[in-house]
Protein backbone atom coordinates (compact mmCIF):
# COMPACT_ATOMS: atom_id res chain seq x y z
CA UNK A 1 0.00 0.00 0.00
CA UNK A 2 1.45 3.35 -1.03
CA UNK A 3 4.95 1.85 -1.20
CA UNK A 4 5.12 1.45 2.57
CA UNK A 5 6.25 -1.52 4.63
CA UNK A 6 5.79 -2.79 8.15
CA UNK A 7 8.54 -4.64 10.00
CA UNK A 8 8.36 -6.41 13.36
CA UNK A 9 11.39 -7.24 15.49
CA UNK A 10 11.26 -10.33 17.67
CA UNK A 11 13.63 -11.75 20.28
CA UNK A 12 12.46 -15.23 19.31
CA UNK A 13 14.39 -17.68 17.16
CA UNK A 14 13.49 -17.45 13.44
CA UNK A 15 11.43 -20.67 13.47
CA UNK A 16 9.38 -19.45 16.45
CA UNK A 17 8.81 -16.04 14.85
CA UNK A 18 7.83 -17.75 11.58
CA UNK A 19 5.22 -19.85 13.38
CA UNK A 20 3.87 -16.78 15.16
CA UNK A 21 3.78 -14.85 11.88
CA UNK A 22 1.92 -17.72 10.18
CA UNK A 23 -0.53 -17.92 13.07
CA UNK A 24 -1.28 -14.22 12.70
CA UNK A 25 -1.57 -14.48 8.94
CA UNK A 26 0.88 -11.57 8.81
CA UNK A 27 2.32 -10.65 5.44
CA UNK A 28 4.99 -8.27 6.64
CA UNK A 29 8.63 -8.91 7.52
CA UNK A 30 9.63 -10.25 10.92
CA UNK A 31 13.26 -9.67 11.92
CA UNK A 32 14.75 -11.83 14.66
CA UNK A 33 17.16 -10.63 17.33
CA UNK A 34 17.45 -13.55 19.79
CA UNK A 35 20.86 -12.27 20.95
CA UNK A 36 19.28 -8.86 21.62
CA UNK A 37 22.13 -7.11 19.81
CA UNK A 38 19.87 -4.55 18.15
CA UNK A 39 17.84 -4.17 21.33
CA UNK A 40 20.92 -2.82 23.10
CA UNK A 41 22.09 -0.79 20.11
CA UNK A 42 18.71 0.92 19.74
CA UNK A 43 18.19 1.41 23.48
CA UNK A 44 14.97 -0.63 23.47
CA UNK A 45 15.50 -2.72 26.59
CA UNK A 46 12.43 -3.08 28.79
CA UNK A 47 13.73 -2.01 32.20
CA UNK A 48 11.01 -3.46 34.44
CA UNK A 49 11.46 -7.12 33.39
CA UNK A 50 14.99 -8.07 34.37
CA UNK A 51 14.37 -11.82 33.97
CA UNK A 52 13.18 -12.16 30.36
CA UNK A 53 14.91 -9.07 28.90
CA UNK A 54 12.13 -8.21 26.41
CA UNK A 55 12.10 -5.34 23.94
CA UNK A 56 10.50 -2.07 24.98
CA UNK A 57 7.34 -1.75 22.89
CA UNK A 58 7.96 0.87 20.20
CA UNK A 59 6.66 1.96 16.82
CA UNK A 60 8.79 4.02 14.46
CA UNK A 61 7.94 5.63 11.12
CA UNK A 62 11.06 5.92 8.96
CA UNK A 63 11.77 7.99 5.88
CA UNK A 64 13.30 6.18 2.87
CA UNK A 65 16.68 7.49 4.10
CA UNK A 66 16.00 5.62 7.40
CA UNK A 67 15.70 8.90 9.32
CA UNK A 68 13.03 8.82 11.99
CA UNK A 69 9.91 10.70 10.91
CA UNK A 70 7.88 9.85 14.02
CA UNK A 71 8.18 7.50 16.95
CA UNK A 72 5.89 6.18 19.63
CA UNK A 73 7.11 4.30 22.67
CA UNK A 74 5.09 2.61 25.31
CA UNK A 75 2.40 0.19 26.15
CA UNK A 76 -1.26 -0.30 25.58
CA UNK A 77 -3.21 2.08 25.81
CA UNK A 78 -1.29 5.22 26.41
CA UNK A 79 1.90 4.82 24.40
CA UNK A 80 1.28 3.00 21.14
CA UNK A 81 0.03 4.92 18.12
CA UNK A 82 -3.60 4.71 17.16
CA UNK A 83 -4.50 3.80 13.59
CA UNK A 84 -5.34 7.47 13.04
CA UNK A 85 -1.92 8.58 14.29
CA UNK A 86 -0.22 6.10 11.94
CA UNK A 87 -2.37 7.26 9.03
CA UNK A 88 -1.55 10.90 9.76
CA UNK A 89 2.15 10.04 10.04
CA UNK A 90 2.12 8.35 6.62
CA UNK A 91 0.15 11.28 5.19
CA UNK A 92 2.63 13.84 6.56
CA UNK A 93 5.54 11.82 5.20
CA UNK A 94 3.90 11.59 1.76
CA UNK A 95 3.42 15.36 1.71
CA UNK A 96 7.08 15.86 2.60
CA UNK A 97 8.46 13.40 0.04
CA UNK A 98 6.18 13.98 -2.93
CA UNK A 99 5.56 17.47 -4.20
CA UNK A 100 2.82 16.13 -6.51
CA UNK A 101 0.85 14.51 -3.67
CA UNK A 102 -2.02 16.39 -2.11
CA UNK A 103 -3.93 14.55 0.55
CA UNK A 104 -7.04 15.88 2.23
CA UNK A 105 -6.41 18.96 4.35
CA UNK A 106 -6.26 18.23 8.06
ChimeraX attribute file (.defattr): number of C-alpha atoms within 10 A of each C-alpha:
attribute: neighborCount
match mode: 1-to-1
recipient: residues
	/A:1	4
	/A:2	6
	/A:3	4
	/A:4	10
	/A:5	11
	/A:6	11
	/A:7	12
	/A:8	12
	/A:9	16
	/A:10	18
	/A:11	19
	/A:12	17
	/A:13	13
	/A:14	15
	/A:15	10
	/A:16	13
	/A:17	18
	/A:18	17
	/A:19	11
	/A:20	14
	/A:21	16
	/A:22	11
	/A:23	9
	/A:24	9
	/A:25	9
	/A:26	11
	/A:27	11
	/A:28	11
	/A:29	13
	/A:30	17
	/A:31	16
	/A:32	19
	/A:33	16
	/A:34	14
	/A:35	11
	/A:36	18
	/A:37	10
	/A:38	16
	/A:39	20
	/A:40	11
	/A:41	9
	/A:42	9
	/A:43	10
	/A:44	16
	/A:45	18
	/A:46	15
	/A:47	11
	/A:48	10
	/A:49	11
	/A:50	9
	/A:51	7
	/A:52	8
	/A:53	14
	/A:54	18
	/A:55	20
	/A:56	17
	/A:57	15
	/A:58	15
	/A:59	18
	/A:60	17
	/A:61	19
	/A:62	17
	/A:63	16
	/A:64	11
	/A:65	6
	/A:66	8
	/A:67	10
	/A:68	11
	/A:69	14
	/A:70	16
	/A:71	14
	/A:72	17
	/A:73	15
	/A:74	14
	/A:75	12
	/A:76	9
	/A:77	8
	/A:78	10
	/A:79	13
	/A:80	17
	/A:81	20
	/A:82	12
	/A:83	9
	/A:84	9
	/A:85	13
	/A:86	18
	/A:87	12
	/A:88	13
	/A:89	19
	/A:90	19
	/A:91	16
	/A:92	14
	/A:93	17
	/A:94	17
	/A:95	14
	/A:96	11
	/A:97	11
	/A:98	9
	/A:99	8
	/A:100	8
	/A:101	11
	/A:102	10
	/A:103	10
	/A:104	6
	/A:105	4
	/A:106	5
